[in-house]
Amino acid sequence: MYDFIIVGGGIVGLSTSMALYKKYPTAKVLLIEKEKELATHQTGHNSGVIHSGIYYKPGSFKARFAREGSLSMTAFCQEHGIEHDICGKVIVATKKEEMPRLKALYQRSVENQLNTSMIDKGELKEIEPHVNGVAAIHVPGAGIVNYKQVSLTFAKIAQEQGCDILLDTKVMKINEGKDAVTVETNRGSYQSNYIVNCAGLQSDRVANLSGYVTDVKIVPFRGEYYKLKPEKRTLVKHLIYPVPNPDFPFLGVHFTRMIGGEVEAGPNAVLSFKREGYKKTDFSIRDLTEVLTNRGFWKLAGKYMGEGMGEMKRSISKSSFTKSLQQLIPEIKPEDLIKAPAGVRAQALKDDGQLVDDFYVIKGNRTIHVCNAPSPAATASIEIGKSIVNQMNVHIEKTTAVLTP
């Protein structure tokens, strides 16, 4: 009999296990992961950015936890000797028409209590000599890290406290009783006082296994990347982002320095035909059918038809992808780009076609289901883990709600 069972061995599940032991040092904790390794999916395919929280609605869970998480993540890396680099970021307006959006974003950064500054073209050139821009926001606190390494350190700390970790173990059913919860897996059954679902791309399905009918569906979006050839990495000194398009829920293609020296360019965002589909040829009848029969998806597709077609064009055409990158760095050529591994974002979608904009949980009597934790969840993982544990102090009603700070 365990005190807590965590489903999902990504960075949020592992952070939660670590946070449980900080609050309940003598607890018995079991973490269940269906893959043969930890941090395999969203965490293991993460771009590695330590986000500042500039993009998120003031007062939102994402804004607060990204801001606090960037500090706690940096402190954690310093304490445990994890390589990281607070290299800073520029968000660039490439033409005058983007200036109103850039100024609005700067105002949001002020409301989110971030250390940022507006810089002109000359100041931008001092930071990023190869970037084309009329002005930019400088975010000195943004950084980079290897989140898989962070996750494995979380796991090591939890295991040293007594956490049991089961790999290659798939949850088949969850029975939430009055006095305990039983988790049935392909390797046996386990009982616990409490269950935390941090299953990422499978989080809505795990909630369904517990008997909860969610009002959201996970839709997988594949983020496709290129990386710069080694001799072209000097074109990028820091992190370089465009001004986000307010009519599209993704940030647009950008340049990201990586721990280890590589520079990624992307991502392009397209619908994945499989929840864990990192290749264009990956396909799941079940996953695709669920998306295509979801009325919310078609409302979403209709709303973003133009932007979505552009993303598909860039997915097919390297030349089109390059043209998007050239808006930021005109020197980039198609031959400078090498195909890089893709990632898949687990994005919760409501029936009305609205993407869930904040972290989202479903609360049960003895279960809590984290059903929307895309970026900046890695940055905010320590704060998310603490928040989940703090919610276990009180009786949790059978309600659905967006987490609030």
Secondary structure as a PSIPRED ss2 file (coil, helix, strand):
# PSIPRED VFORMAT (PSIPRED V4.0)

   1 M C   1.000  0.000  0.000
   2 Y E   0.000  0.000  1.000
   3 D E   0.000  0.000  1.000
   4 F E   0.000  0.000  1.000
   5 I E   0.000  0.000  1.000
   6 I E   0.000  0.000  1.000
   7 V E   0.000  0.000  1.000
   8 G C   1.000  0.000  0.000
   9 G C   1.000  0.000  0.000
  10 G C   1.000  0.000  0.000
  11 I H   0.000  1.000  0.000
  12 V H   0.000  1.000  0.000
  13 G H   0.000  1.000  0.000
  14 L H   0.000  1.000  0.000
  15 S H   0.000  1.000  0.000
  16 T H   0.000  1.000  0.000
  17 S H   0.000  1.000  0.000
  18 M H   0.000  1.000  0.000
  19 A H   0.000  1.000  0.000
  20 L H   0.000  1.000  0.000
  21 Y H   0.000  1.000  0.000
  22 K H   0.000  1.000  0.000
  23 K H   0.000  1.000  0.000
  24 Y C   1.000  0.000  0.000
  25 P C   1.000  0.000  0.000
  26 T C   1.000  0.000  0.000
  27 A C   1.000  0.000  0.000
  28 K C   1.000  0.000  0.000
  29 V E   0.000  0.000  1.000
  30 L E   0.000  0.000  1.000
  31 L E   0.000  0.000  1.000
  32 I E   0.000  0.000  1.000
  33 E C   1.000  0.000  0.000
  34 K C   1.000  0.000  0.000
  35 E C   1.000  0.000  0.000
  36 K C   1.000  0.000  0.000
  37 E C   1.000  0.000  0.000
  38 L C   1.000  0.000  0.000
  39 A C   1.000  0.000  0.000
  40 T C   1.000  0.000  0.000
  41 H C   1.000  0.000  0.000
  42 Q C   1.000  0.000  0.000
  43 T C   1.000  0.000  0.000
  44 G C   1.000  0.000  0.000
  45 H C   1.000  0.000  0.000
  46 N C   1.000  0.000  0.000
  47 S C   1.000  0.000  0.000
  48 G C   1.000  0.000  0.000
  49 V E   0.000  0.000  1.000
  50 I E   0.000  0.000  1.000
  51 H C   1.000  0.000  0.000
  52 S C   1.000  0.000  0.000
  53 G C   1.000  0.000  0.000
  54 I C   1.000  0.000  0.000
  55 Y C   1.000  0.000  0.000
  56 Y C   1.000  0.000  0.000
  57 K C   1.000  0.000  0.000
  58 P C   1.000  0.000  0.000
  59 G C   1.000  0.000  0.000
  60 S C   1.000  0.000  0.000
  61 F H   0.000  1.000  0.000
  62 K H   0.000  1.000  0.000
  63 A H   0.000  1.000  0.000
  64 R H   0.000  1.000  0.000
  65 F H   0.000  1.000  0.000
  66 A H   0.000  1.000  0.000
  67 R H   0.000  1.000  0.000
  68 E H   0.000  1.000  0.000
  69 G H   0.000  1.000  0.000
  70 S H   0.000  1.000  0.000
  71 L H   0.000  1.000  0.000
  72 S H   0.000  1.000  0.000
  73 M H   0.000  1.000  0.000
  74 T H   0.000  1.000  0.000
  75 A H   0.000  1.000  0.000
  76 F H   0.000  1.000  0.000
  77 C H   0.000  1.000  0.000
  78 Q H   0.000  1.000  0.000
  79 E H   0.000  1.000  0.000
  80 H H   0.000  1.000  0.000
  81 G C   1.000  0.000  0.000
  82 I C   1.000  0.000  0.000
  83 E C   1.000  0.000  0.000
  84 H E   0.000  0.000  1.000
  85 D E   0.000  0.000  1.000
  86 I C   1.000  0.000  0.000
  87 C C   1.000  0.000  0.000
  88 G C   1.000  0.000  0.000
  89 K E   0.000  0.000  1.000
  90 V E   0.000  0.000  1.000
  91 I E   0.000  0.000  1.000
  92 V E   0.000  0.000  1.000
  93 A E   0.000  0.000  1.000
  94 T C   1.000  0.000  0.000
  95 K C   1.000  0.000  0.000
  96 K H   0.000  1.000  0.000
  97 E H   0.000  1.000  0.000
  98 E H   0.000  1.000  0.000
  99 M H   0.000  1.000  0.000
 100 P H   0.000  1.000  0.000
 101 R H   0.000  1.000  0.000
 102 L H   0.000  1.000  0.000
 103 K H   0.000  1.000  0.000
 104 A H   0.000  1.000  0.000
 105 L H   0.000  1.000  0.000
 106 Y H   0.000  1.000  0.000
 107 Q H   0.000  1.000  0.000
 108 R H   0.000  1.000  0.000
 109 S H   0.000  1.000  0.000
 110 V H   0.000  1.000  0.000
 111 E H   0.000  1.000  0.000
 112 N C   1.000  0.000  0.000
 113 Q C   1.000  0.000  0.000
 114 L C   1.000  0.000  0.000
 115 N C   1.000  0.000  0.000
 116 T C   1.000  0.000  0.000
 117 S E   0.000  0.000  1.000
 118 M E   0.000  0.000  1.000
 119 I E   0.000  0.000  1.000
 120 D E   0.000  0.000  1.000
 121 K H   0.000  1.000  0.000
 122 G H   0.000  1.000  0.000
 123 E H   0.000  1.000  0.000
 124 L H   0.000  1.000  0.000
 125 K H   0.000  1.000  0.000
 126 E H   0.000  1.000  0.000
 127 I H   0.000  1.000  0.000
 128 E C   1.000  0.000  0.000
 129 P C   1.000  0.000  0.000
 130 H C   1.000  0.000  0.000
 131 V C   1.000  0.000  0.000
 132 N C   1.000  0.000  0.000
 133 G C   1.000  0.000  0.000
 134 V C   1.000  0.000  0.000
 135 A E   0.000  0.000  1.000
 136 A E   0.000  0.000  1.000
 137 I E   0.000  0.000  1.000
 138 H E   0.000  0.000  1.000
 139 V E   0.000  0.000  1.000
 140 P C   1.000  0.000  0.000
 141 G C   1.000  0.000  0.000
 142 A C   1.000  0.000  0.000
 143 G E   0.000  0.000  1.000
 144 I E   0.000  0.000  1.000
 145 V E   0.000  0.000  1.000
 146 N C   1.000  0.000  0.000
 147 Y H   0.000  1.000  0.000
 148 K H   0.000  1.000  0.000
 149 Q H   0.000  1.000  0.000
 150 V H   0.000  1.000  0.000
 151 S H   0.000  1.000  0.000
 152 L H   0.000  1.000  0.000
 153 T H   0.000  1.000  0.000
 154 F H   0.000  1.000  0.000
 155 A H   0.000  1.000  0.000
 156 K H   0.000  1.000  0.000
 157 I H   0.000  1.000  0.000
 158 A H   0.000  1.000  0.000
 159 Q H   0.000  1.000  0.000
 160 E H   0.000  1.000  0.000
 161 Q H   0.000  1.000  0.000
 162 G C   1.000  0.000  0.000
 163 C C   1.000  0.000  0.000
 164 D E   0.000  0.000  1.000
 165 I E   0.000  0.000  1.000
 166 L E   0.000  0.000  1.000
 167 L C   1.000  0.000  0.000
 168 D C   1.000  0.000  0.000
 169 T C   1.000  0.000  0.000
 170 K C   1.000  0.000  0.000
 171 V E   0.000  0.000  1.000
 172 M E   0.000  0.000  1.000
 173 K E   0.000  0.000  1.000
 174 I E   0.000  0.000  1.000
 175 N E   0.000  0.000  1.000
 176 E E   0.000  0.000  1.000
 177 G C   1.000  0.000  0.000
 178 K C   1.000  0.000  0.000
 179 D C   1.000  0.000  0.000
 180 A C   1.000  0.000  0.000
 181 V E   0.000  0.000  1.000
 182 T E   0.000  0.000  1.000
 183 V E   0.000  0.000  1.000
 184 E E   0.000  0.000  1.000
 185 T E   0.000  0.000  1.000
 186 N C   1.000  0.000  0.000
 187 R C   1.000  0.000  0.000
 188 G E   0.000  0.000  1.000
 189 S E   0.000  0.000  1.000
 190 Y E   0.000  0.000  1.000
 191 Q E   0.000  0.000  1.000
 192 S E   0.000  0.000  1.000
 193 N E   0.000  0.000  1.000
 194 Y E   0.000  0.000  1.000
 195 I E   0.000  0.000  1.000
 196 V E   0.000  0.000  1.000
 197 N E   0.000  0.000  1.000
 198 C C   1.000  0.000  0.000
 199 A C   1.000  0.000  0.000
 200 G H   0.000  1.000  0.000
 201 L H   0.000  1.000  0.000
 202 Q H   0.000  1.000  0.000
 203 S H   0.000  1.000  0.000
 204 D H   0.000  1.000  0.000
 205 R H   0.000  1.000  0.000
 206 V H   0.000  1.000  0.000
 207 A H   0.000  1.000  0.000
 208 N H   0.000  1.000  0.000
 209 L H   0.000  1.000  0.000
 210 S C   1.000  0.000  0.000
 211 G C   1.000  0.000  0.000
 212 Y C   1.000  0.000  0.000
 213 V C   1.000  0.000  0.000
 214 T C   1.000  0.000  0.000
 215 D C   1.000  0.000  0.000
 216 V E   0.000  0.000  1.000
 217 K E   0.000  0.000  1.000
 218 I E   0.000  0.000  1.000
 219 V E   0.000  0.000  1.000
 220 P E   0.000  0.000  1.000
 221 F E   0.000  0.000  1.000
 222 R E   0.000  0.000  1.000
 223 G E   0.000  0.000  1.000
 224 E E   0.000  0.000  1.000
 225 Y E   0.000  0.000  1.000
 226 Y E   0.000  0.000  1.000
 227 K E   0.000  0.000  1.000
 228 L E   0.000  0.000  1.000
 229 K C   1.000  0.000  0.000
 230 P H   0.000  1.000  0.000
 231 E H   0.000  1.000  0.000
 232 K H   0.000  1.000  0.000
 233 R H   0.000  1.000  0.000
 234 T H   0.000  1.000  0.000
 235 L H   0.000  1.000  0.000
 236 V C   1.000  0.000  0.000
 237 K C   1.000  0.000  0.000
 238 H C   1.000  0.000  0.000
 239 L E   0.000  0.000  1.000
 240 I E   0.000  0.000  1.000
 241 Y E   0.000  0.000  1.000
 242 P E   0.000  0.000  1.000
 243 V C   1.000  0.000  0.000
 244 P C   1.000  0.000  0.000
 245 N C   1.000  0.000  0.000
 246 P C   1.000  0.000  0.000
 247 D C   1.000  0.000  0.000
 248 F C   1.000  0.000  0.000
 249 P C   1.000  0.000  0.000
 250 F C   1.000  0.000  0.000
 251 L C   1.000  0.000  0.000
 252 G C   1.000  0.000  0.000
 253 V C   1.000  0.000  0.000
 254 H E   0.000  0.000  1.000
 255 F E   0.000  0.000  1.000
 256 T E   0.000  0.000  1.000
 257 R E   0.000  0.000  1.000
 258 M C   1.000  0.000  0.000
 259 I C   1.000  0.000  0.000
 260 G C   1.000  0.000  0.000
 261 G C   1.000  0.000  0.000
 262 E C   1.000  0.000  0.000
 263 V E   0.000  0.000  1.000
 264 E E   0.000  0.000  1.000
 265 A E   0.000  0.000  1.000
 266 G E   0.000  0.000  1.000
 267 P E   0.000  0.000  1.000
 268 N E   0.000  0.000  1.000
 269 A E   0.000  0.000  1.000
 270 V E   0.000  0.000  1.000
 271 L E   0.000  0.000  1.000
 272 S C   1.000  0.000  0.000
 273 F C   1.000  0.000  0.000
 274 K C   1.000  0.000  0.000
 275 R C   1.000  0.000  0.000
 276 E C   1.000  0.000  0.000
 277 G C   1.000  0.000  0.000
 278 Y C   1.000  0.000  0.000
 279 K C   1.000  0.000  0.000
 280 K C   1.000  0.000  0.000
 281 T C   1.000  0.000  0.000
 282 D C   1.000  0.000  0.000
 283 F C   1.000  0.000  0.000
 284 S C   1.000  0.000  0.000
 285 I H   0.000  1.000  0.000
 286 R H   0.000  1.000  0.000
 287 D H   0.000  1.000  0.000
 288 L H   0.000  1.000  0.000
 289 T H   0.000  1.000  0.000
 290 E H   0.000  1.000  0.000
 291 V H   0.000  1.000  0.000
 292 L H   0.000  1.000  0.000
 293 T C   1.000  0.000  0.000
 294 N C   1.000  0.000  0.000
 295 R H   0.000  1.000  0.000
 296 G H   0.000  1.000  0.000
 297 F H   0.000  1.000  0.000
 298 W H   0.000  1.000  0.000
 299 K H   0.000  1.000  0.000
 300 L H   0.000  1.000  0.000
 301 A H   0.000  1.000  0.000
 302 G H   0.000  1.000  0.000
 303 K H   0.000  1.000  0.000
 304 Y C   1.000  0.000  0.000
 305 M H   0.000  1.000  0.000
 306 G H   0.000  1.000  0.000
 307 E H   0.000  1.000  0.000
 308 G H   0.000  1.000  0.000
 309 M H   0.000  1.000  0.000
 310 G H   0.000  1.000  0.000
 311 E H   0.000  1.000  0.000
 312 M H   0.000  1.000  0.000
 313 K H   0.000  1.000  0.000
 314 R H   0.000  1.000  0.000
 315 S H   0.000  1.000  0.000
 316 I H   0.000  1.000  0.000
 317 S C   1.000  0.000  0.000
 318 K H   0.000  1.000  0.000
 319 S H   0.000  1.000  0.000
 320 S H   0.000  1.000  0.000
 321 F H   0.000  1.000  0.000
 322 T H   0.000  1.000  0.000
 323 K H   0.000  1.000  0.000
 324 S H   0.000  1.000  0.000
 325 L H   0.000  1.000  0.000
 326 Q H   0.000  1.000  0.000
 327 Q C   1.000  0.000  0.000
 328 L C   1.000  0.000  0.000
 329 I C   1.000  0.000  0.000
 330 P C   1.000  0.000  0.000
 331 E C   1.000  0.000  0.000
 332 I C   1.000  0.000  0.000
 333 K C   1.000  0.000  0.000
 334 P H   0.000  1.000  0.000
 335 E H   0.000  1.000  0.000
 336 D H   0.000  1.000  0.000
 337 L E   0.000  0.000  1.000
 338 I E   0.000  0.000  1.000
 339 K E   0.000  0.000  1.000
 340 A E   0.000  0.000  1.000
 341 P E   0.000  0.000  1.000
 342 A E   0.000  0.000  1.000
 343 G E   0.000  0.000  1.000
 344 V E   0.000  0.000  1.000
 345 R E   0.000  0.000  1.000
 346 A E   0.000  0.000  1.000
 347 Q E   0.000  0.000  1.000
 348 A E   0.000  0.000  1.000
 349 L E   0.000  0.000  1.000
 350 K E   0.000  0.000  1.000
 351 D C   1.000  0.000  0.000
 352 D C   1.000  0.000  0.000
 353 G C   1.000  0.000  0.000
 354 Q C   1.000  0.000  0.000
 355 L E   0.000  0.000  1.000
 356 V C   1.000  0.000  0.000
 357 D C   1.000  0.000  0.000
 358 D C   1.000  0.000  0.000
 359 F C   1.000  0.000  0.000
 360 Y E   0.000  0.000  1.000
 361 V E   0.000  0.000  1.000
 362 I E   0.000  0.000  1.000
 363 K E   0.000  0.000  1.000
 364 G C   1.000  0.000  0.000
 365 N C   1.000  0.000  0.000
 366 R C   1.000  0.000  0.000
 367 T E   0.000  0.000  1.000
 368 I E   0.000  0.000  1.000
 369 H E   0.000  0.000  1.000
 370 V E   0.000  0.000  1.000
 371 C E   0.000  0.000  1.000
 372 N E   0.000  0.000  1.000
 373 A C   1.000  0.000  0.000
 374 P C   1.000  0.000  0.000
 375 S C   1.000  0.000  0.000
 376 P C   1.000  0.000  0.000
 377 A C   1.000  0.000  0.000
 378 A C   1.000  0.000  0.000
 379 T C   1.000  0.000  0.000
 380 A C   1.000  0.000  0.000
 381 S H   0.000  1.000  0.000
 382 I H   0.000  1.000  0.000
 383 E H   0.000  1.000  0.000
 384 I H   0.000  1.000  0.000
 385 G H   0.000  1.000  0.000
 386 K H   0.000  1.000  0.000
 387 S H   0.000  1.000  0.000
 388 I H   0.000  1.000  0.000
 389 V H   0.000  1.000  0.000
 390 N H   0.000  1.000  0.000
 391 Q H   0.000  1.000  0.000
 392 M H   0.000  1.000  0.000
 393 N H   0.000  1.000  0.000
 394 V C   1.000  0.000  0.000
 395 H C   1.000  0.000  0.000
 396 I C   1.000  0.000  0.000
 397 E C   1.000  0.000  0.000
 398 K C   1.000  0.000  0.000
 399 T E   0.000  0.000  1.000
 400 T E   0.000  0.000  1.000
 401 A E   0.000  0.000  1.000
 402 V E   0.000  0.000  1.000
 403 L C   1.000  0.000  0.000
 404 T C   1.000  0.000  0.000
 405 P C   1.000  0.000  0.000
